Amino acid sequence: MKIHEYQAKALLAQYGVPVPRGKVAFSVEEAVQAAQELGGSVVVKAQIHAGGRGKGGGVKVARDAEHARELASQILGMTLVTHQTGPEGRLVKRLLIEETLPVERELYLGIVLDRAAGKCVFMASAAGGMDIEEVAAKTPERILKEFLEPGAGLMAFQARKLAYGMGLGGSVVGGAVKAMQALAQAYEALDASLAEINPFVVTTDGRTLALDAKITLDDNALFRHKELLDLRDLNEEDPLEVEASKYSLNYIKLDGNIACMVNGAGLAMATMDIIKYAGGQPANFLDVGGGANQEQIRNAFRILLGDPHVKAVLINIFGGILRCDVLAAGVVAAARDLNVQVPIVIRMEGTNVEQGKQILRDSGMNFTLADGMKDAAEKVVRLAQ
């Protein structure tokens, strides 16, 4: 689950990460009031779940409260397009009004799970304020790494090593070490899958602060953090993905025209790959799970067909916990109930596969059965065209 910058900063501050003074604003008047309270000279920052806001015109510095009014009027309600939003952009519905700071240096701090190492890795770089992906691709030696031992967090010696590696010295090192250790503590305590501060700044008066912050929370751990559910902003999520989450369906919308219904994340990934290999474009990732029932299958169909770009559906099921006859009955019922007009290609293997195929044949509906994934992909691509 992604959250906004101002929410991430509020969480990090609870664990001791220093952040600038700031207030969230949902209207122009709230932005002006916040600017007045913060001293007039402020930064007006669009709050959307995407990076690159500054380059898209979503982050601007105001000279005083009246200038903040002007900038807030421009940014609030705009459709902000960045390299992460896609060409459709995101509608800005809230702003972060934040004090300006005398910035001397911009650094980068981040924590993610390194699956190859089986540990969380703390990353730091003197190349803050830049697209860290570009730094990693072109000058990976500029990214310093320290692995976190489970339960130990970022040790003081590791934090000092990173601080010195970024070229920090003197009294600044102490503040940077405390901030890095606090970031690691927050990452673990919140069950985050990503925590990132870019830039982490050093001011001319020797302070260190998180000028920006990004936190992604692990959905699978939210049962331990019920209070964090209130941070979810459904306006920042695709409506079909929100709808799918209500029925425990793992759905991600893509840009193609061939809808996929699969049980198992690995099989879903392979299905999308083979559609591409056959010359088509998948319209989504959808994992109905191993224990799906007829009602979930019906809801899955409804969500798939809610995408107006879908021209055909590929159902690829390996019957284990979800038996093929149960799937077939659910597909027939859903297709009739929803009056499905697009072609449906079905590839089934596993438990009760012959019974499932018979149910489809006896339905009187125009399903296309496939033998194997390659055959299924070729048929659905042809029908989608």
Disulfide bonds with the S-S distance in Angstrom:
none
